Amino acid sequence: MAAEEGPEETKVSDRGMVTIPASLRRRLDIEPGDKLRWETDEEGNLSVEIVKQRYGAFDDFEPVPMGGDGSETHDLAGHEDDPAFTESN
């Protein structure tokens, strides 16, 4: 991808952190939670791949009914009479 404007520079902090310029974040749709995959080649050229980490990763899945009145959880269903799974006050 060719740069639409001149190259942008950022400074590496003393903790090794860099800030991605806002214009690049907007143009490349980089959002909080996304990851960056860093690679170098034999000549020392750096490439960065954006790995999208969006919330709602399971939004496309259909819910699975568990039976009962809906108060059961996957941890308790079928163990209601087991003392190990009862709440103690």
RAJO-V370753 format. One line per field, one symbol per residue. burial: + if it has 24 or more other C-alpha atoms within 12 Angstrom, else -. Layout:
# RAJO-V370753
burial->???
This chain:
# RAJO-V370753
burial->-----------------------------------------------------------------------------------------
